Protein backbone atom coordinates (compact mmCIF):
# COMPACT_ATOMS: atom_id res chain seq x y z
CA UNK A 1 0.00 0.00 0.00
CA UNK A 2 1.69 3.20 -1.13
CA UNK A 3 2.02 6.40 0.85
CA UNK A 4 1.64 9.48 -1.34
CA UNK A 5 2.37 13.12 -0.60
CA UNK A 6 -0.32 15.69 -1.45
CA UNK A 7 -0.72 19.49 -1.43
CA UNK A 8 -4.05 21.20 -0.78
CA UNK A 9 -5.03 23.69 -3.47
CA UNK A 10 -7.17 25.68 -0.99
CA UNK A 11 -4.94 26.12 2.07
CA UNK A 12 -1.49 25.12 0.69
CA UNK A 13 -0.76 22.49 3.37
CA UNK A 14 1.16 19.34 2.41
CA UNK A 15 0.41 15.95 3.90
CA UNK A 16 1.04 12.24 3.40
CA UNK A 17 -1.77 9.78 2.76
CA UNK A 18 -1.74 5.97 2.90
CA UNK A 19 -3.81 4.80 -0.06
CA UNK A 20 -6.12 1.97 1.04
CA UNK A 21 -8.40 1.89 -1.98
CA UNK A 22 -9.59 5.53 -1.78
CA UNK A 23 -7.30 7.37 -4.22
CA UNK A 24 -8.96 10.76 -3.54
CA UNK A 25 -7.98 11.98 -0.06
CA UNK A 26 -9.11 15.21 1.55
CA UNK A 27 -6.89 17.80 3.18
CA UNK A 28 -6.19 16.97 6.80
CA UNK A 29 -6.17 20.68 7.73
CA UNK A 30 -9.27 22.07 5.97
CA UNK A 31 -11.04 18.95 4.62
CA UNK A 32 -10.94 20.24 1.04
CA UNK A 33 -11.07 17.67 -1.77
CA UNK A 34 -9.01 19.98 -4.01
CA UNK A 35 -5.64 18.27 -3.55
CA UNK A 36 -2.90 17.28 -5.97
CA UNK A 37 -0.33 14.54 -5.59
CA UNK A 38 3.28 15.69 -5.35
CA UNK A 39 6.42 14.07 -6.69
CA UNK A 40 8.07 12.64 -3.59
CA UNK A 41 11.73 11.93 -2.98
CA UNK A 42 12.38 8.24 -2.57
CA UNK A 43 14.85 6.76 -0.13
CA UNK A 44 16.35 3.34 0.31
CA UNK A 45 18.55 1.22 2.56
CA UNK A 46 21.23 -1.13 1.32
CA UNK A 47 24.04 -3.20 2.80
CA UNK A 48 27.64 -2.09 2.35
CA UNK A 49 30.53 -4.45 1.71
CA UNK A 50 31.09 -4.88 5.47
CA UNK A 51 27.41 -5.57 6.16
CA UNK A 52 26.71 -2.06 7.48
CA UNK A 53 23.42 -0.40 6.59
CA UNK A 54 23.75 2.53 4.20
CA UNK A 55 20.86 4.99 3.97
CA UNK A 56 20.51 7.14 0.89
CA UNK A 57 17.95 9.21 -0.95
CA UNK A 58 17.66 10.99 -4.26
CA UNK A 59 17.78 14.36 -2.48
CA UNK A 60 21.20 13.51 -1.02
CA UNK A 61 22.69 12.77 -4.45
CA UNK A 62 23.59 15.01 -7.37
CA UNK A 63 20.06 14.34 -8.66
CA UNK A 64 18.44 16.22 -5.75
CA UNK A 65 18.32 19.52 -7.62
CA UNK A 66 17.90 18.05 -11.08
CA UNK A 67 15.01 19.29 -13.22
CA UNK A 68 15.47 16.81 -16.09
CA UNK A 69 12.55 14.54 -16.90
CA UNK A 70 14.80 11.45 -16.99
CA UNK A 71 18.30 10.37 -15.94
CA UNK A 72 19.28 10.08 -19.61
CA UNK A 73 19.69 13.87 -19.63
CA UNK A 74 22.72 13.84 -17.33
CA UNK A 75 23.89 10.23 -17.36
CA UNK A 76 23.26 9.52 -13.64
Backbone as JSON Lines, residues from 0, in Angstrom:
{"i":0,"aa":"X","n":[0.85,-1.17,0.0],"ca":[0.0,0.0,0.0],"c":[0.9,1.24,0.0]}
{"i":1,"aa":"X","n":[0.8,2.04,-1.01],"ca":[1.69,3.2,-1.13],"c":[1.26,4.37,-0.25]}
{"i":2,"aa":"X","n":[2.25,5.14,0.15],"ca":[2.02,6.4,0.85],"c":[2.39,7.51,-0.14]}
{"i":3,"aa":"X","n":[1.42,8.37,-0.42],"ca":[1.64,9.48,-1.34],"c":[1.65,10.81,-0.59]}
{"i":4,"aa":"X","n":[2.33,11.79,-1.16],"ca":[2.37,13.12,-0.6],"c":[1.47,14.02,-1.44]}
{"i":5,"aa":"X","n":[0.64,14.82,-0.78],"ca":[-0.32,15.69,-1.45],"c":[-0.16,17.13,-0.97]}
{"i":6,"aa":"X","n":[-0.64,18.07,-1.8],"ca":[-0.72,19.49,-1.43],"c":[-2.15,19.96,-1.66]}
{"i":7,"aa":"X","n":[-2.69,20.66,-0.67],"ca":[-4.05,21.2,-0.78],"c":[-4.03,22.46,-1.63]}
{"i":8,"aa":"X","n":[-4.93,22.53,-2.59],"ca":[-5.03,23.69,-3.47],"c":[-5.74,24.87,-2.8]}
{"i":9,"aa":"X","n":[-6.47,24.61,-1.7],"ca":[-7.17,25.68,-0.99],"c":[-6.3,26.34,0.09]}
{"i":10,"aa":"X","n":[-5.68,25.52,0.95],"ca":[-4.94,26.12,2.07],"c":[-3.41,26.0,1.92]}
{"i":11,"aa":"X","n":[-2.93,25.22,0.95],"ca":[-1.49,25.12,0.69],"c":[-0.74,24.14,1.58]}
{"i":12,"aa":"X","n":[-1.42,23.45,2.48],"ca":[-0.76,22.49,3.37],"c":[-0.36,21.25,2.59]}
{"i":13,"aa":"X","n":[0.76,20.62,2.98],"ca":[1.16,19.34,2.41],"c":[0.96,18.26,3.46]}
{"i":14,"aa":"X","n":[0.63,17.06,2.99],"ca":[0.41,15.95,3.9],"c":[0.64,14.63,3.17]}
{"i":15,"aa":"X","n":[0.88,13.57,3.95],"ca":[1.04,12.24,3.4],"c":[-0.25,11.47,3.61]}
{"i":16,"aa":"X","n":[-0.53,10.54,2.69],"ca":[-1.77,9.78,2.76],"c":[-1.5,8.34,2.35]}
{"i":17,"aa":"X","n":[-1.86,7.39,3.2],"ca":[-1.74,5.97,2.9],"c":[-2.95,5.56,2.08]}
{"i":18,"aa":"X","n":[-2.72,5.14,0.84],"ca":[-3.81,4.8,-0.06],"c":[-4.28,3.37,0.23]}
{"i":19,"aa":"X","n":[-5.52,3.26,0.71],"ca":[-6.12,1.97,1.04],"c":[-7.33,1.69,0.15]}
{"i":20,"aa":"X","n":[-7.28,2.09,-1.08],"ca":[-8.4,1.89,-1.98],"c":[-9.13,3.17,-2.32]}
{"i":21,"aa":"X","n":[-8.97,4.23,-1.51],"ca":[-9.59,5.53,-1.78],"c":[-8.5,6.45,-2.33]}
{"i":22,"aa":"X","n":[-8.38,6.58,-3.64],"ca":[-7.3,7.37,-4.22],"c":[-7.51,8.88,-4.13]}
{"i":23,"aa":"X","n":[-8.66,9.33,-3.61],"ca":[-8.96,10.76,-3.54],"c":[-9.07,11.21,-2.08]}
{"i":24,"aa":"X","n":[-7.93,11.55,-1.46],"ca":[-7.98,11.98,-0.06],"c":[-8.49,13.41,0.06]}
{"i":25,"aa":"X","n":[-8.78,13.81,1.29],"ca":[-9.11,15.21,1.55],"c":[-8.03,15.79,2.44]}
{"i":26,"aa":"X","n":[-7.89,17.1,2.39],"ca":[-6.89,17.8,3.18],"c":[-7.13,17.56,4.66]}
{"i":27,"aa":"X","n":[-6.07,17.23,5.38],"ca":[-6.19,16.97,6.8],"c":[-6.38,18.25,7.61]}
{"i":28,"aa":"X","n":[-6.05,19.41,7.02],"ca":[-6.17,20.68,7.73],"c":[-7.53,21.34,7.52]}
{"i":29,"aa":"X","n":[-8.02,21.34,6.25],"ca":[-9.27,22.07,5.97],"c":[-10.36,21.2,5.35]}
{"i":30,"aa":"X","n":[-10.09,19.92,5.17],"ca":[-11.04,18.95,4.62],"c":[-11.45,19.21,3.17]}
{"i":31,"aa":"X","n":[-10.67,19.99,2.45],"ca":[-10.94,20.24,1.04],"c":[-10.61,19.0,0.22]}
{"i":32,"aa":"X","n":[-11.35,18.77,-0.84],"ca":[-11.07,17.67,-1.77],"c":[-10.19,18.13,-2.93]}
{"i":33,"aa":"X","n":[-9.84,19.43,-2.95],"ca":[-9.01,19.98,-4.01],"c":[-7.54,19.81,-3.65]}
{"i":34,"aa":"X","n":[-7.03,18.59,-3.86],"ca":[-5.64,18.27,-3.55],"c":[-4.96,17.71,-4.79]}
{"i":35,"aa":"X","n":[-3.65,17.87,-4.87],"ca":[-2.9,17.28,-5.97],"c":[-1.72,16.49,-5.4]}
{"i":36,"aa":"X","n":[-1.42,15.38,-6.05],"ca":[-0.33,14.54,-5.59],"c":[0.99,15.15,-6.01]}
{"i":37,"aa":"X","n":[1.96,15.13,-5.1],"ca":[3.28,15.69,-5.35],"c":[4.26,14.6,-5.73]}
{"i":38,"aa":"X","n":[5.34,14.99,-6.4],"ca":[6.42,14.07,-6.69],"c":[7.27,13.98,-5.42]}
{"i":39,"aa":"X","n":[7.34,12.82,-4.83],"ca":[8.07,12.64,-3.59],"c":[9.47,12.13,-3.85]}
{"i":40,"aa":"X","n":[10.37,12.43,-2.93],"ca":[11.73,11.93,-2.98],"c":[11.73,10.53,-2.39]}
{"i":41,"aa":"X","n":[12.33,9.6,-3.1],"ca":[12.38,8.24,-2.57],"c":[13.68,8.03,-1.81]}
{"i":42,"aa":"X","n":[13.67,7.11,-0.89],"ca":[14.85,6.76,-0.13],"c":[14.99,5.26,-0.09]}
{"i":43,"aa":"X","n":[16.17,4.78,0.25],"ca":[16.35,3.34,0.31],"c":[17.46,3.01,1.3]}
{"i":44,"aa":"X","n":[17.49,1.76,1.72],"ca":[18.55,1.22,2.56],"c":[19.22,0.09,1.8]}
{"i":45,"aa":"X","n":[20.53,-0.01,1.93],"ca":[21.23,-1.13,1.32],"c":[22.36,-1.55,2.26]}
{"i":46,"aa":"X","n":[22.93,-2.69,1.99],"ca":[24.04,-3.2,2.8],"c":[25.35,-2.89,2.1]}
{"i":47,"aa":"X","n":[26.31,-2.36,2.88],"ca":[27.64,-2.09,2.35],"c":[28.45,-3.36,2.3]}
{"i":48,"aa":"X","n":[29.68,-3.26,1.85],"ca":[30.53,-4.45,1.71],"c":[30.85,-5.1,3.05]}
{"i":49,"aa":"X","n":[30.84,-4.33,4.14],"ca":[31.09,-4.88,5.47],"c":[29.83,-5.26,6.2]}
{"i":50,"aa":"X","n":[28.67,-5.21,5.54],"ca":[27.41,-5.57,6.16],"c":[26.71,-4.41,6.84]}
{"i":51,"aa":"X","n":[27.33,-3.22,6.85],"ca":[26.71,-2.06,7.48],"c":[25.56,-1.54,6.64]}
{"i":52,"aa":"X","n":[24.57,-0.96,7.29],"ca":[23.42,-0.4,6.59],"c":[23.77,0.99,6.09]}
{"i":53,"aa":"X","n":[23.5,1.23,4.83],"ca":[23.75,2.53,4.2],"c":[22.41,3.12,3.81]}
{"i":54,"aa":"X","n":[22.11,4.31,4.31],"ca":[20.86,4.99,3.97],"c":[21.17,6.05,2.93]}
{"i":55,"aa":"X","n":[20.31,6.14,1.94],"ca":[20.51,7.14,0.89],"c":[19.16,7.61,0.39]}
{"i":56,"aa":"X","n":[19.16,8.72,-0.31],"ca":[17.95,9.21,-0.95],"c":[18.35,10.01,-2.17]}
{"i":57,"aa":"X","n":[17.39,10.22,-3.04],"ca":[17.66,10.99,-4.26],"c":[18.03,12.42,-3.91]}
{"i":58,"aa":"X","n":[17.48,12.98,-2.83],"ca":[17.78,14.36,-2.48],"c":[19.21,14.53,-1.98]}
{"i":59,"aa":"X","n":[19.84,13.44,-1.51],"ca":[21.2,13.51,-1.02],"c":[22.21,13.35,-2.15]}
{"i":60,"aa":"X","n":[21.78,12.99,-3.34],"ca":[22.69,12.77,-4.45],"c":[22.74,14.01,-5.33]}
{"i":61,"aa":"X","n":[23.51,13.91,-6.41],"ca":[23.59,15.01,-7.37],"c":[22.25,15.24,-8.06]}
{"i":62,"aa":"X","n":[21.37,14.24,-8.01],"ca":[20.06,14.34,-8.66],"c":[19.06,15.15,-7.85]}
{"i":63,"aa":"X","n":[19.37,15.52,-6.62],"ca":[18.44,16.22,-5.75],"c":[17.92,17.52,-6.33]}
{"i":64,"aa":"X","n":[18.75,18.25,-7.05],"ca":[18.32,19.52,-7.62],"c":[18.07,19.45,-9.11]}
{"i":65,"aa":"X","n":[18.06,18.24,-9.65],"ca":[17.9,18.05,-11.08],"c":[16.48,18.36,-11.53]}
{"i":66,"aa":"X","n":[16.34,19.0,-12.68],"ca":[15.01,19.29,-13.22],"c":[14.76,18.53,-14.51]}
{"i":67,"aa":"X","n":[15.66,17.61,-14.87],"ca":[15.47,16.81,-16.09],"c":[14.31,15.84,-15.9]}
{"i":68,"aa":"X","n":[13.68,15.46,-16.99],"ca":[12.55,14.54,-16.9],"c":[12.99,13.08,-16.84]}
{"i":69,"aa":"X","n":[14.27,12.8,-17.1],"ca":[14.8,11.45,-16.99],"c":[16.29,11.52,-16.71]}
{"i":70,"aa":"X","n":[16.86,10.42,-16.24],"ca":[18.3,10.37,-15.94],"c":[19.14,10.35,-17.2]}
{"i":71,"aa":"X","n":[18.54,10.11,-18.35],"ca":[19.28,10.08,-19.61],"c":[19.85,11.46,-19.93]}
{"i":72,"aa":"X","n":[19.23,12.5,-19.37],"ca":[19.69,13.87,-19.63],"c":[21.06,14.19,-19.06]}
{"i":73,"aa":"X","n":[21.43,13.54,-17.95],"ca":[22.72,13.84,-17.33],"c":[23.61,12.62,-17.18]}
{"i":74,"aa":"X","n":[23.08,11.44,-17.42],"ca":[23.89,10.23,-17.36],"c":[23.94,9.58,-16.0]}
{"i":75,"aa":"X","n":[23.25,10.14,-14.98],"ca":[23.26,9.52,-13.64],"c":[22.22,8.45,-13.54]}
